[in-house]
Amino acid sequence: MLVFFPTRNCFSTLRAIHQRLRTGTIADMAASGDVPLNNTIYINNLNEKTKLDELKKSLQAVFSQFGKILEILAFKTLKHKGQAWVVFEEVSSATSALRQMQGFPFYDKPMRIQYAKTKSDVIAKTDGTFVPREKRKRHEEKGRKRKGQHDANQASTGANAAYAGAYGATPQLSQIPYMGGAKSAIPEAPAPPNNILFIQNLPHQTSSMMLQMLFGQHQGFKEVRMVEAKPGIAFIEYGDEMQATVAMHSLQGFKINPDSPMLITYAKK
């Protein structure tokens, strides 16, 4: 019978493993089973200055590449600022999103992502495990009262000034092709490969920030240019033709919402 006596090196190795387990990323711990898998991911360290509607649209744009999203939850309350929950139809989608987007710079702050601690209501209702919570009714009632008081205060102080726009003036579009003129009877040939992409079929609510986060994941990204008079289109510039081509193939057909697959071609110069 062999008897194993731990050596000093063995204890050092065990201590190193223990330290890694203590300091490892959420994704590493989740993969090892310490955090239960969930259809819902919890995100914090979000930029608190981002407007709620813009935040939800941007999260939809960034995370829809991993699978069907059933719901995105984010709240205005002080307790929940800088946080959001994204509910996927499949657990595998949540896992891919957690691993690939951990630390992704979102509105100038790296996202911290983990599985949600509890099952979302939309999933619970689907699998038949949903139980109503009385506390939620009281919380919603308080929220409605606070909102009514806030709206009254806004009206009395004249705080509802016209919004001037979050992103300032549209940049110069010196490279945008001329869109006017009579239509030719002969179909135009596609533009040759170059460093500027022409994006079509965008939902009207798409913002330059949403596109920047999508296309900015690819090397060589320089800027987004949108045309206020023509919603649904945009121009994305890269450092060179090869970088633009890689981004085009990666995001061709990407859906910011379920009904609007992006159509990406090279821009005409």
Solvent accessible surface area in square Angstrom, and as a share of the most:
residue,aa,sasa,rsa
1,M,227,1.01
2,L,176,0.87
3,V,96,0.55
4,F,151,0.63
5,F,154,0.64
6,P,69,0.43
7,T,79,0.46
8,R,206,0.75
9,N,118,0.61
10,C,38,0.23
11,F,99,0.41
12,S,49,0.31
13,T,77,0.45
14,L,98,0.49
15,R,153,0.56
16,A,61,0.47
17,I,91,0.46
18,H,109,0.48
19,Q,87,0.39
20,R,152,0.55
21,L,100,0.50
22,R,161,0.59
23,T,93,0.54
24,G,18,0.17
25,T,72,0.42
26,I,50,0.25
27,A,16,0.12
28,D,62,0.32
29,M,48,0.22
30,A,7,0.05
31,A,66,0.51
32,S,72,0.46
33,G,58,0.56
34,D,96,0.50
35,V,31,0.18
36,P,106,0.67
37,L,110,0.55
38,N,18,0.09
39,N,23,0.12
40,T,3,0.02
41,I,0,0.00
42,Y,40,0.15
43,I,0,0.00
44,N,38,0.19
45,N,33,0.17
46,L,2,0.01
47,N,38,0.19
48,E,107,0.48
49,K,187,0.79
50,T,26,0.15
51,K,126,0.54
52,L,41,0.20
53,D,101,0.52
54,E,36,0.16
55,L,13,0.07
56,K,68,0.29
57,K,76,0.32
58,S,0,0.00
59,L,0,0.00
60,Q,46,0.20
61,A,0,0.00
62,V,0,0.00
63,F,0,0.00
64,S,25,0.16
65,Q,75,0.33
66,F,30,0.12
67,G,25,0.24
68,K,127,0.54
69,I,25,0.13
70,L,62,0.31
71,E,62,0.28
72,I,23,0.12
73,L,56,0.28
74,A,5,0.04
75,F,91,0.38
76,K,150,0.63
77,T,44,0.26
78,L,153,0.76
79,K,164,0.69
80,H,38,0.17
81,K,86,0.36
82,G,13,0.12
83,Q,36,0.16
84,A,0,0.00
85,W,55,0.19
86,V,0,0.00
87,V,0,0.00
88,F,0,0.00
89,E,78,0.35
90,E,97,0.43
91,V,52,0.30
92,S,78,0.50
93,S,11,0.07
94,A,0,0.00
95,T,21,0.12
96,S,40,0.26
97,A,0,0.00
98,L,1,0.01
99,R,138,0.51
100,Q,125,0.56
101,M,4,0.02
102,Q,58,0.26
103,G,38,0.37
104,F,31,0.13
105,P,89,0.56
106,F,0,0.00
107,Y,25,0.09
108,D,138,0.72
109,K,68,0.29
110,P,74,0.46
111,M,1,0.00
112,R,134,0.49
113,I,2,0.01
114,Q,47,0.21
115,Y,3,0.01
116,A,10,0.08
117,K,185,0.79
118,T,98,0.57
119,K,93,0.39
120,S,14,0.09
121,D,29,0.15
122,V,46,0.27
123,I,21,0.11
124,A,9,0.07
125,K,125,0.53
126,T,112,0.65
127,D,73,0.38
128,G,67,0.64
129,T,77,0.45
130,F,63,0.26
131,V,108,0.62
132,P,87,0.55
133,R,122,0.45
134,E,108,0.48
135,K,153,0.65
136,R,84,0.31
137,K,121,0.51
138,R,140,0.51
139,H,91,0.41
140,E,81,0.36
141,E,72,0.32
142,K,119,0.50
143,G,28,0.27
144,R,142,0.52
145,K,134,0.57
146,R,128,0.47
147,K,126,0.53
148,G,41,0.39
149,Q,108,0.48
150,H,102,0.46
151,D,67,0.35
152,A,56,0.44
153,N,74,0.38
154,Q,49,0.22
155,A,76,0.59
156,S,91,0.59
157,T,103,0.60
158,G,60,0.57
159,A,54,0.41
160,N,110,0.57
161,A,84,0.65
162,A,103,0.80
163,Y,140,0.53
164,A,109,0.85
165,G,42,0.40
166,A,68,0.53
167,Y,103,0.39
168,G,62,0.59
169,A,96,0.74
170,T,51,0.30
171,P,62,0.39
172,Q,160,0.71
173,L,45,0.22
174,S,105,0.67
175,Q,65,0.29
176,I,39,0.20
177,P,31,0.19
178,Y,183,0.70
179,M,102,0.46
180,G,43,0.41
181,G,61,0.59
182,A,107,0.83
183,K,200,0.85
184,S,77,0.49
185,A,108,0.84
186,I,132,0.67
187,P,121,0.76
188,E,129,0.58
189,A,80,0.62
190,P,120,0.75
191,A,16,0.13
192,P,99,0.63
193,P,71,0.45
194,N,18,0.09
195,N,29,0.15
196,I,1,0.01
197,L,0,0.00
198,F,34,0.14
199,I,0,0.00
200,Q,57,0.25
201,N,76,0.39
202,L,6,0.03
203,P,11,0.07
204,H,143,0.64
205,Q,82,0.37
206,T,11,0.06
207,S,15,0.10
208,S,31,0.20
209,M,41,0.18
210,M,2,0.01
211,L,0,0.00
212,Q,86,0.38
213,M,12,0.05
214,L,0,0.00
215,F,0,0.00
216,G,37,0.35
217,Q,72,0.32
218,H,39,0.17
219,Q,150,0.67
220,G,25,0.24
221,F,51,0.21
222,K,122,0.52
223,E,63,0.28
224,V,19,0.11
225,R,8,0.03
226,M,43,0.19
227,V,30,0.17
228,E,143,0.64
229,A,92,0.72
230,K,92,0.39
231,P,78,0.49
232,G,12,0.11
233,I,27,0.13
234,A,0,0.00
235,F,2,0.01
236,I,0,0.00
237,E,16,0.07
238,Y,0,0.00
239,G,45,0.44
240,D,66,0.34
241,E,85,0.38
242,M,136,0.61
243,Q,41,0.18
244,A,0,0.00
245,T,26,0.15
246,V,81,0.47
247,A,0,0.00
248,M,17,0.08
249,H,132,0.59
250,S,67,0.44
251,L,11,0.06
252,Q,83,0.37
253,G,33,0.32
254,F,23,0.10
255,K,98,0.42
256,I,4,0.02
257,N,37,0.19
258,P,101,0.64
259,D,125,0.65
260,S,16,0.10
261,P,58,0.36
262,M,4,0.02
263,L,90,0.45
264,I,3,0.01
265,T,52,0.30
266,Y,34,0.13
267,A,2,0.02
268,K,79,0.34
269,K,157,0.66
